[in-house]
Amino acid sequence: MKKITLFFLILFSISCASQKTLPTMVKVDREYDQKEYEAFGQNFAIATQGPAATGAAQKMFDLGGNIFDAAVAASFVIYVERPQSTGLGGGGFMLMHVAKDKKTYAVDFREVAPLGATKDMYLDASGNVVPDKSSKGIFSVGVPGNVAGVLEVHKKFGTLPIQTVLQPAIELAEKGFEIYPHLENAIDFRKDMLMKSKYAQSIFFRNDQTPKKQGDVLVQHDVAKVLREIASKGREGFYQGWVAQAIVNENKKHGGLLTLKDLQNYQVRWREPVVGDYKGYKIASMSPPSSGGTHIVQILNILENVSLKKLGVMTPESIHWISSSMQHAFADRAKYMGDTDFVSVPVEAFTSKEYAKKIFESIPENQATRSDTILHSLSSYFESPETSHFSLMDNAGNAVAMTSSINYWLGSGVVVEGTGIVLNNEMDDFSAKPGIADSFGVITGEQNAIEPYKRPLSSMSPTIVLDRQDHPLLVLGTPDGARIISCVTEVLLNYFEYKLPLFESVTALRYHHQWYPDEIRVESQGFSPELQAQLEQMGYQINNKNYVCKIQAVANEKNKLHAVSDIRGEGKAFAK
């Protein structure tokens, strides 16, 4: 009897100890069914930000297509389903591990500055930044790359006809779908821009000229026409012909810079991913012009010098080390990162263990570092949270992570007449004047200055973690601008360092330090009063913010595929 009692006491002690290591979970302001956000399967697994996108990927698998057909189908559907976040008028990045090639590919279809763009195009005669010029309207538009990027992936790796792959997106655009809360908020936010165009109103407004609301149906007949043109003619159906001419005409009408030559000259870049090692796990992520992969690896390298597991998850000590590592990485991002087709970026130095060790040794224990002692030549810049991500994995060892964007809610606010295409405002991701804030608030410098056909800096971080035999273990990514770097890093630490289950790794409360402003930003529910007081005693300022990362993740757990779509969003996980 004593042995049995002792056994249960030990079990209870272990249980209590483990409960102490569990982080605070995020609270969402609605009821949700966990089965919609988490799925398990043997053959393939999908996590996207939209139920229709998940359904499109599933359909491609059911039709006998491969993971790349599924990814391209999900891409075009998400362009239709989340027009506030991404679309035919945007750009992005895709990371793919292709098992038969034993290789991870990084595909860059980020927007580029038009040929007519100049370094000082957003400055007035006195050299000051003109408010909103880089973020609203036709002057904020970069040359879109989303269509070119996913079509190249399909051409290289897809097996189903492109017409079949595009059909779910065409049907969704024609039949429409009910507006969900996030889309309602975006339409309301951009209503002043949309009201300037009767054509835009015909899509996003009710008959009484008020913005559409949750429950209203959004139909995009003209987007369906464009998708049919792409299905029929491929890349030429978008970058040449009547669609391209409509985009150029819209630019001319408003005095914009984008030309037919800009569209025809757009090039997708196939790059080498940034690769790092964290305690035996191979971390592959996006290379410049995304800063994401470089700084995720940098942060993890710094943290390898700390016994995070001993410190515990979401303790003041662990938050201190993680936040300080982010702080240093974002300082480097501000000064050095840019498009490597135009500037030299020291990626190898940033991702070296030696550099990480030096940073670690400079961080005081249990004391915040003032940001102005790290670097003080630049001020703050914010990157838009409006982006979309999905993750896929199959049982053949293939994995796909794609993040795409039009930058802010409904991009530039310009809708191309006759096409329904919402144009991006990605020019705002350049440094309009090095060291001066754009409309959102993270810092960039001279490396990210505007040049014709240059790609603006990004934080999009599609990421794949592999074992020593190059088998994918986890594929993930998220929207949310500069906070993408923090969100992906924290989920990686939750899953691989703290060994939390995937659902809890994604659902745990998240925080962020981007160097400037000099503060830890935490999701709006905040830290516990005790934890916040301890961090403030270390010298940290805490700011509760609406923190909207929506991680989409798929893991291979002993040959069982496990998909999780973040409960913070309106997505869906599916596995079979």
Buried (B, 14 or more C-beta within 10 A) or exposed (E): EEEEEEEEEEEEEEEEEEEEBBBBBBEEEEEEEEEBBBBEBEEBBBBBBBBBBBBBBBBBBEBEBBBBBBBBBBBBBBBBBBBBBBBBBBBBBBBBBBBEEEEBBBBBBBBBBBBEBEBEBBBEEEEEBEEBBBBBBBBBBBBBBBBBBBBBBBEEBBBBEBEBBBBBBBBBBBEBBEBBEBBBBBBBBBBEBBBEBEBBBBBBBEEEEEBBEEEBEBBBEBBBBBBBBBBEBBBBBBBBEBBBEBBBBBBEEBEBBBBBEBBEBBEBBEBEBBBBBBEEBBBBBBBBBBBBBBBBBBBBBBBBBBEBEEBBBBBBBBBBBBBBBBBBBBBBBBBBBBBBBBBEBEBEEBBBEEBBBEBBEEBEEEEBBEBEEBBEEBBBBBBBBBBBBBBBBBBEBBBBBBBBBBBBBBBBBBBBBBBBBBBBBBBBBBBBBBBBBBBBBBBBBBBBBBBBBBBBBBBBBBBBBBEEEBBBBBBBBBBBBBBBBBBBBBBBBBBBBBEBBBBBBBBBBBBBBBBBBBBBBBBEBBBEEEBBEBBBEBBBEBEBBEBBBBBBBBBBEEEEBBBBBBBBBBBBBBBB
